[in-house]
Amino acid sequence: MIILRQKLFSLRSMLEDEILLDTDIKLVKENLGIIAQFLARFEYFRNMQTVDYKIVFIPTNESIGEISLHDDIPEKELNIVWINVDKSQRGKHIATRVLQKIINIFKKAKYHRITLEVPGNSPDARHIYEKLGFKKFGTIGDPSDYWGGLTQMELIL
């Protein structure tokens, strides 16, 4: 348990409370975002260290999405649990900009790998991940389920 607490502290303290993407968008750390609140109901996820950010416009602080990250593996691997951009803001490359910033932060921190799972019914999301260099390494679930199955993807840093 001590190792988990140290690890939890290290990821949370490694990331700034606000991360500026450029002149119009920033990430603002949330103590417990909506995805983390849901996942906290399950003991397995409570044991993971999760950091959530709102994606907001500058200077209005209007929320236009969120990203949730977690790191529960001692080998310096990060998992992107969730990223969402409001429908009204899609097509503006916001998710790509957020992901590129996260990749750069963890590359500088000497992480080895970033993983994520993308639903089979989200070809646009998968395209974004592939543009950033993520490669498929497995699948989870049934392609006929609600999500269309999940494709596991990784980016080796």
C-alpha positions as CSV (number, residue, x, y, z in Angstrom):
1,M,0.0,0.0,0.0
2,I,2.9,2.4,0.7
3,I,4.1,2.0,-2.9
4,L,0.6,2.8,-4.3
5,R,0.5,6.0,-2.2
6,Q,3.9,7.0,-3.3
7,K,3.0,6.3,-6.9
8,L,-0.3,8.1,-6.6
9,F,1.5,11.1,-5.2
10,S,4.2,11.1,-7.9
11,L,1.9,11.1,-10.9
12,R,-0.4,13.7,-9.4
13,S,2.5,16.0,-8.5
14,M,4.3,15.4,-11.8
15,L,1.5,17.1,-13.7
16,E,0.7,20.8,-13.4
17,D,-2.7,22.0,-12.2
18,E,-3.0,23.9,-15.5
19,I,-1.3,22.9,-18.8
20,L,-1.4,25.5,-21.5
21,L,-1.8,24.1,-25.0
22,D,-1.6,27.3,-26.9
23,T,-3.3,30.8,-26.8
24,D,-6.8,29.5,-26.8
25,I,-7.0,26.2,-24.9
26,K,-5.7,24.8,-21.6
27,L,-6.1,21.7,-19.5
28,V,-7.3,22.3,-15.9
29,K,-6.7,19.6,-13.4
30,E,-9.9,18.2,-11.6
31,N,-9.7,16.5,-8.3
32,L,-12.1,13.9,-9.4
33,G,-13.7,14.3,-12.8
34,I,-16.9,12.7,-14.0
35,I,-15.2,9.5,-15.4
36,A,-13.1,9.1,-12.2
37,Q,-16.2,9.5,-10.1
38,F,-17.9,6.7,-12.0
39,L,-14.8,4.5,-12.0
40,A,-14.3,5.1,-8.2
41,R,-17.3,2.9,-7.6
42,F,-15.2,-0.2,-8.5
43,E,-12.3,-1.2,-6.2
44,Y,-10.0,-2.2,-9.1
45,F,-10.1,1.4,-10.4
46,R,-10.0,3.0,-7.0
47,N,-6.5,1.4,-6.6
48,M,-5.2,3.1,-9.8
49,Q,-3.9,6.6,-9.7
50,T,-6.0,8.8,-11.9
51,V,-5.6,12.4,-13.0
52,D,-8.4,14.2,-14.7
53,Y,-8.4,17.4,-16.7
54,K,-11.1,19.6,-18.1
55,I,-10.3,21.0,-21.6
56,V,-11.3,24.7,-21.4
57,F,-11.2,27.7,-23.6
58,I,-9.1,30.7,-22.6
59,P,-10.1,33.2,-21.1
60,T,-13.7,32.1,-20.5
61,N,-12.9,28.7,-18.7
62,E,-15.8,27.2,-20.7
63,S,-15.4,23.5,-20.6
64,I,-15.2,21.8,-24.0
65,G,-14.2,18.3,-23.0
66,E,-12.1,16.2,-20.6
67,I,-9.3,13.7,-20.5
68,S,-8.6,11.1,-17.8
69,L,-5.1,9.5,-17.4
70,H,-4.0,6.8,-15.1
71,D,-0.7,5.0,-14.3
72,D,-0.9,1.8,-12.2
73,I,2.2,0.1,-13.7
74,P,5.7,0.6,-12.2
75,E,7.3,0.4,-15.6
76,K,6.5,4.0,-16.4
77,E,3.5,3.3,-18.6
78,L,0.5,5.6,-18.9
79,N,-3.0,4.7,-20.0
80,I,-5.4,7.3,-21.5
81,V,-8.7,6.2,-19.9
82,W,-10.9,8.7,-21.7
83,I,-10.8,11.7,-23.9
84,N,-13.9,13.5,-25.0
85,V,-14.4,16.8,-26.9
86,D,-17.9,18.3,-27.0
87,K,-19.7,17.7,-30.3
88,S,-20.0,21.4,-31.0
89,Q,-16.1,21.6,-30.9
90,R,-15.2,18.6,-32.9
91,G,-13.3,18.9,-36.2
92,K,-11.0,21.7,-34.7
93,H,-8.1,19.3,-33.9
94,I,-8.6,19.9,-30.2
95,A,-8.2,16.2,-29.2
96,T,-5.1,15.9,-31.4
97,R,-3.5,19.0,-29.7
98,V,-4.4,17.6,-26.2
99,L,-2.9,14.2,-27.0
100,Q,0.2,15.6,-28.5
101,K,0.8,17.7,-25.3
102,I,0.3,14.6,-23.1
103,I,2.6,12.6,-25.3
104,N,5.3,15.3,-25.1
105,I,5.0,15.6,-21.3
106,F,5.4,11.8,-20.7
107,K,8.1,11.5,-23.3
108,K,10.1,14.1,-21.4
109,A,9.4,12.2,-18.1
110,K,11.0,9.1,-19.7
111,Y,7.9,7.0,-19.9
112,H,8.2,4.0,-22.1
113,R,4.7,3.5,-23.4
114,I,1.2,5.1,-23.6
115,T,-1.8,2.8,-24.1
116,L,-5.5,3.3,-24.7
117,E,-8.6,1.4,-25.8
118,V,-10.7,2.8,-28.6
119,P,-14.3,1.6,-29.3
120,G,-14.8,-0.1,-32.6
121,N,-17.7,2.3,-33.3
122,S,-15.3,5.3,-33.1
123,P,-13.3,5.2,-36.4
124,D,-12.7,9.0,-36.1
125,A,-11.0,8.5,-32.7
126,R,-8.9,5.6,-34.0
127,H,-7.8,7.8,-37.0
128,I,-6.6,10.5,-34.5
129,Y,-4.6,7.9,-32.5
130,E,-3.0,6.4,-35.7
131,K,-2.0,9.9,-36.9
132,L,-0.1,10.3,-33.6
133,G,1.7,7.0,-34.0
134,F,-0.4,4.6,-32.0
135,K,-0.5,1.0,-33.2
136,K,-3.0,-1.8,-32.6
137,F,-1.8,-4.5,-30.2
138,G,-5.0,-6.4,-29.3
139,T,-8.7,-6.4,-29.0
140,I,-11.2,-6.7,-26.1
141,G,-14.8,-7.7,-26.2
142,D,-17.2,-8.6,-28.9
143,P,-17.5,-6.4,-32.1
144,S,-21.3,-6.8,-31.9
145,D,-21.5,-5.3,-28.4
146,Y,-22.6,-1.7,-27.7
147,W,-19.1,-0.3,-28.2
148,G,-18.3,-2.4,-31.2
149,G,-15.5,-4.1,-29.2
150,L,-12.4,-2.3,-28.0
151,T,-9.1,-2.0,-30.0
152,Q,-6.1,-1.8,-27.7
153,M,-3.5,0.6,-29.0
154,E,0.0,1.7,-27.8
155,L,2.6,4.3,-28.5
156,I,6.1,3.4,-27.8
157,L,8.0,6.5,-26.6
